[in-house]
Amino acid sequence: MSDRDSNDPLNNSRRHFLKKSIAAAGTLGGIAALGLSAPSFMRSAAWAAGSDAPEKAALKVGFIPLTDCASLIVAATQGFGEKYGLSITPSKEASWAGVRDKLNTGELDAAHVLYGMMYGAQLGVAGPQTDMAVLMGLNQNGQAITLSKQLKEAGVTNGEQLAAHVKKGGAPLTFAQTFPTGTHAMWLYYWLASQGINPLSDVKTITVPPPQMVANMRVGNMDGFCVGEPWGARAIFDKIGFTATTTQQIWPDHPEKVLGATRAFIEQNPNTARALIMAILDASRFIEASAENKKSTAKLIAGKAYVNAPVDVIEQRFLGNYEDGLGNSWQDKHAMAFCKGGTVNYPYHSDGMWFMTQFRRWGLIKEDPDYAAIAGKINQTALFSEAASALHLPLPSSVMRSSTLLDGKVWDGSNPAAYVQSFAIKA
C-alpha cells in the first residue's frame, strides 16, 4: 500500500480486513476459477464479520444494455455477490444521463458507467457537480465507429476517404455519440481529428442512447456513430452500416466502462464498496476463465432483461471474431477484455487524466485542472488494491501507465497540459 493510500480517509480497518479475509477469499477465488460454486458455509468467509461486514448488503446497481455490462450481470445473477455478503439487483437504464441522475439522487448505489462521465460530473461538465468515485475498470476495448451504407455507396470506406468527402462541402455529416463527456464522444472526436476532420466545426454531432443508435441510422438520422458493442456488430447484421474503426485500433487496451459511485456513498459504505469490487472482480475472472464461460455469458446477457440482442451478434465480437461489413474478417488481439489478471480493472490515475486532457482539448473545460490531484481523488486505488490482494491478483507498481495511440502520440500522464497543446486540431 502506497503512502498516498495510507493517508486515504477511507483507510479505517483496512489492514484488519486484509488479515482476516485474504486466505478465505483466495480459496473462493480458486473455486470460481474452476467454474464451481462455493459451499454455502464458505460464502460468508470472503468478508469478515463485525466491523468489516458490508454496511449495506442490498444494492441496486445500474447498467446500460451493452456487452460490457457482462461482469456486473454475472456478479448479480450467478452468486458472486452473495459470496461477499451482498445482494445485487441490476437495474436496466435508458440513458447515461439517467444513470448520472440516479447516482446523484441515491436511487442507484453504483453503476456500470462511462469513464469520462465520472470525470465530467466531478468537474461539473454536462451535469451538476458531484464528487464521484471510480472503484474499478470494468473492461477495456470493444467499442467501434460505424459509418452508414450510404457513405459506403458514395465510395467512403475509411478515414481518408471520409476526410475527402467532408472537404467537398455540402451539408455537414451527422455523427452520434452517447454522452458529451463520455468515452464514445472522446473516441469519435479523436478519430475524426486524426483524419484531419474537426469534430466541432466540420461535422455535426448529436447525443443518442446506445440502444437507439441502430434504429436512428436505419431511418437516416446519422451518417456515423460511436458506441459500445453489440450495436456496431448489429449495424452490420442489419446491413445498414460498416465498421470504419474499432476503438482498440485508436488506443489498444484503452479504458472504457467503470464501476462508479458517488464519493458520499463510498465514504458511508467503505466495506460495501470493497465487497462490490471483489464480487465483480471475481465475476470478471470467471468470464475469462474459458471460451465456454464467455459463450455462456454472452447467452446470459443477450436476454431481454439485459442487452436484448441476438446471441450471435454479441458472441462473435465478445470472442474476438470480427468482421467489418466490407468483406474483411480477423481475430482481434485487443478484443473486449474484462480482467486479464486484474490489469484491466486497476483504476490507473493516468487513464482518468486522459479524459480531462480531451475535455480541455475540445473546450469542455476552459483551463487546465490539477490533473493528478483530481484523478487521485476520484480513482479509488486503495479500495481496489485491498480487493485485488484478497483475490490474489497482482497490482501494478505505479498509478500511471504509458500508451501509444493511433496518431503516434504517447500518453503517460507526465505532462498533461503539454499533451493538450500538442494537438493541431482542438477547440
N, C-alpha and C positions, 0 to 999 in steps of 0.2 A: 504494500500500500504506500503510495507516494505521500510526501509532505503535504501536498495540496489536498489529497484525500483525507489525511489525518486531521486536517483543520476544518473539514466539512461539517456544518451544523447538524447534519443528519447522522453523524457518526456514533451516536449513543448506542451501546450494546452490540456493536458490530463484531468486535473481536470475540465477545461471548457467544454470539450466534455461530461464527465460523467454527469455534472449538467444538460446539455441540452438534453441528449438522453436517460437516464435510464427509465423515465416514458413511452416515446413513444415506445422504443424497447421492454419494458416489455409487453406492450399491444399487440404488433405484435407477440411476442413470444407466448403469450397465444392463439392468433388466430391460429398460426401454430400448436400448440399442439393439437388443436381441429380438425386439418386436413382441415382447411378452408383457403381461400385466403384473404389477406388483401385488403380492398378497395383501389383503386388507390390513393386517396388523402392521405392515411396513409403511403404508401410505401416509400416516401421520408422522413418520420418523424423519422425513426430509425437512420438516420445520420444527423448531423446538417449542416445547410447551411454555406456558407462563408468559414472561415479558417479551419473548421472541415470536409468539403466535401472531398471525395476521390480525391487525386491529379491526379490519373489515373483511369478513370472509366471503360475502356475496357481492360480486362485482358485475356491473353492466359495462361491456367494452364494445365500442362502436367499430364498424368496418364499412368500407365501400366495396361493392361487388367487383373485385379484381382478383386475378390469380394470386397476387402477392399477399392476400389476406390469409393464405393457407395455414401458416403456423398458428395464428390465433384461433382459427376454426378447429384445428386438430387439438390444440390445448383445451379448448372449451368443451369439445364433444367426445374426446377419446380418453378421458380420465386423468389427463396430466394436471389439470387444475386441482383436482381432489388430492393428488399426491402431495401437494404443498399447502393443503388446508384451505383451498379456495373453491368456490362455486362460481364459474364464469359464464355469464349469459351474453352471447354475441348479439349485437344489435345492428341490423342492416340499415344503413343510412342512405339518403337520396343524393347528397352532395357534400363536397368538402366544407362548404360554408356551414351546412347543417352540423357537421362534426365539430367544427370550431365553436359554434354557438352552444352546443350541448355540453362540451367540455367546460366552457366558461360558466354555465349555469349549474354544473354538477349533475345534470341528467345522465351524463356518461362519466364513469370513473376514469377511464383511459380509452385509447383508441388506436387503431391502425390508421396512420395519418401521414400526409406528405411531409417530408423533412423540412422543406422550405416554408411550409405553412406554420410550423412551430416557431421558426425564427421571425417570420413576418408578424406573428401575434406578439412575440416578445418586444419587437420594435414598434408595434402599433401601426403596421402597414397592412392594408386590406382587412381591417377589422379593429376592434378595441384592443388597447394594450393590455396584455395579461402576462404575468410571469409564468413561463412554461418549463416543462421538464421532458427531455428526451431520455428514456430509460434504456433503450437498446435499438439497434437496427434490426429490422425485420427481414430485409432482403437487399441484395444487390442485383443490378441489371434487370432485363426483362421488360423494357418499355420499347416503343417504336414510333417513328414518324411515318404516317401513311399519307400518300397522295392519291387523288381521285383517278378513276378510269378515264375521265375526260381529259386530264392532263396527259395521261399516257397516250391517248388518241391524238393529242396535239404534239406528240414527239418528246414529251418530258418524262424521263425515267430516272434521272439522277440530279444531284445538286447543281452541277454545272449547267445542265440544260434548263433547270428551273431558274437559275440566275439570268440566263439569256432571255428566257420567256418574260421574266419580270421587267427586264430592262427595255423590252419592246414598248412598254407603256400600256395604255388602255386601262380598263377598270382594275383596281388592285385585287389581287387574290386574297381570299379569306382563309385564315388558319385558326384552328381551335386548340386551346389548352384547357386544363381542368381547374385551375385556380391561379390568380395573379401572381402569388409568391411561391407557387408550388414547383415541384420538380419538373413537371411536364412543360410549364412555361419556360423554365430555365434551359431545359434541353432543346426546346424548339428555337428559342432565341439564339442560343449558342450555335446550333447547326446552321440556321439561316445566315447568321453573321459570318460563319466560317466559309460560306459560299459567296460572300460579298453582298448579301441582302440585308438591309437594315430592317429588323423586325418591327421597329416603331414607326417607320415612315414609308417603306417600300411595299408593305403588305398590311392588311387589316387583321387584327387578332381579336378573337372572342373567347368567352369562357363557357364551356359546356360540361355538364357532369359526365363522368366516364361511360355509364351505360347508354347514354343518349348519343354518343359520337357516331356510331354506325348509322343509326336512323337519320341523323341530320345530314350525313354525307350522301345517303341514298336519295334524299329529296333535293340535293344541290345547294344546301346551306353553307357548304365549306368546300375548299379545294384541297385541304390537308388538315391533319390533326396529329397531336402527340398525346398518347395515353398509354396506360399500362395494359398488359395482356389480361384477358384474351381478345381485347377489342381490335388490336391490329390484325391478329390472325382471323378474326371474324369478318373483317372487311374483305380479306382475300377469299374466305369461304363463301361469302355472299356475292363475290365478283363485282364489288363496287370500288375497289382500290387496291393499292400495292404498297409494299414496304420500301420506302426510299432509303431509310437507315434505321438500324436498331440503336438504342441509346448506349449499349455497350460498345458500339463502334465509335460513339462520341467520346466515351470515357469508360474503358474497360474496368469492370468491378466498381462501378460508381455507387454511391449511397442512394437509397431510394426511399421506401417507406420505413417509418419508425414506430415504436410503441411510445405514444405520447400521453402526457397528463399535465394538469396544471401543477405549478410548484406548490400551491397550497395543499393539493391532495397528497403529494408525497411527504410533505412536512408533517401532515396529520397522520399519515399511514405509512411510515417507512418500512415496517415489516411486511405489510401487504404489497407494497411496490416491489420489494425484493422477491417475495414469493411469486408474484406475477411474472417477473423476469425469469425466474427459474422454471416455471411451468412452460413458458413459451420457448425458452432455450431448449428445454428437454424435447418439446414437440418438434422444434426445428431440426434437432439432431436426428430424431426418429424419421422425419420425412426423407432425409438424405441418406439414411442407412442402407437403402436398396432401391433398385428400379421398381420393384413391386410396391414398396411403400409410396413412391412417387405416383405410381399409377392409381393406387387405392385412394391417395389424397386427391388426385385430380377428379376421380369419380365422386368423392365426397363433396368437394366444393362446387361441382357442376350443378348440384341440385338447386331447385327454385328458391330455397331459403337462403342461399349464399350467392354464387355468381350467376346462376341461371343461364348457362350456355352449354352447347353440345360438348360432351366429354372429349371427343377427338380434337376440337378446337383448342381446348385447354391443354390436353395432354401432350400434344406434339411439341409445342414450344416449351412446355414445362420440362420435357425430357431433353431439350436442346435440339430437336429436329426442326429446322427452319426451312421455309420456302418463302420467296418474296413476291409471288404473284406475277413475276416476269419470266418464269421458267428456270430460275436458279434455286438450288437447294443445298443445304450444308448442315453439318453438325457443329453447333456453336460452342466454342471453347469458353465463352463467357455468358452462358445462359443464366436464367434466373437462379440465384443461389440463396439458401435460407440459413446456412450455418457454416460449413467448411471449418469445423473445429472451433467455432466461435469468432473467426476472423471477420465474418460477415456482420456480426452483431455488436462488436465493440463500438461504442459511440465516440469515435475519434473527434477531437476538437476541430481538427483541420477540415473535416467534412462539413461541419456546421458553418465554419468560417467561409467556406467556398460560396455557400448560398448568399451570405452577406456581401461578398465581393460582386456577385451578379446583381443584387439589389442596387448596389452603388453604381455599377456599370450602366444599368438601364434607368437610372433616375428615380427608383422607388424610394431611396433614401438620398438626402442631399449632401451629406457629409460622411466621411469615414468614421464608423463607430469604433469603439475599443473592441476589435475583433476577438482577441484572445480572452478578454475578461468576460464577454457575453457568452462565448462558447463554453467557458469554464463554469459559468452559472447554469446554463441550460443542460448540458450533456452530463448525465449522472454516472461518471466513470467509477465512482466509489461503490455505489449500489451494484452496478453491473459487475464489477470486479469480485465482489463478495459472492454474487450468484454464480458466476462462472467458475470461481475457485471451488465452490461447494460441489459443482458438477465435474470437477477435474478438467476443465477446459483451460488451455493456455491463454495468457494475457500478453499483449504487446508491451514492448519496453518504453513506448512513447505514446503520448496522446495525439501526435502528429503522424501523418503518412504522406508519401510522395506519389504522385500520379502524373502521367503524361496524357493529355487529351488529343483529339484528332488533329488539331492545328499545330501540334508540336510543342505547345506551351506546357511547362511543368508547373504543377501546383503542389506546394508543400507547406503552405501556411506561414512561411518565414517572413514575407513582406507583402501583406495583402493590399496595402494602398498602392504600391508599385505595380502589383499584378493587375489591378483595375486599370491603371493608366497605360498599361502595355497594349491594350486592345485598340486597333484602328477604328473599329465601329463600336460606338457606345452612345449613350444619350448626350 
